[in-house]
Amino acid sequence: MKGFLIILFVAVLHHVNADGKCSCGTFLRSTSDPNVPEEGSRMYLDDSGHVDSCEGDAAKKACNDHCVDKIGSATNHGNLDWVRPKDGKSVGDLACTLLNRDVENRELAAFSKLCDGDWFFSKASTPQYLCCRGGRSIACS
């Protein structure tokens, strides 16, 4: 009986560790290291993604691909001028509202996080730079 309980415990532990959470977020890219998000600039978060594992290149790629697809479909592939049908706001205006501060010539990007790891750049960013004044997106100069 004791042996059975040990095997059951190991199986449960393996199952818990095998299922990983994939988080997606949009942030401004850091000016000091563009592969990490700027602290305090998160505009979107989705924790609903799942991958088979919390480790390895395959899990990281699966999470990355999920986030690029999810954020890309919600923003017309990062087009800051695209007007969202559900609320009539452009992606740029929504980003500026959520940032709640003025920004000049900044890159808005998708980031992924596997389980409890660090955010990593998903290799997807807006084709235009983001400039915000008074909570509104404006053309960058």
Buried (B, 14 or more C-beta within 10 A) or exposed (E): EEEEEEEEEEEEEEEEEEEBBBBBBBBBBBEEEBEBBBEEBBBBEBEEBEBEBBBEEEBBEBBBBBBBBBBBEBBEBBBBBBBBEEEEBBBBBBBBBBBEEEBEEBBBBBBBBBBEBEBBBBEBBBEBBBBBEEEEBBEBE
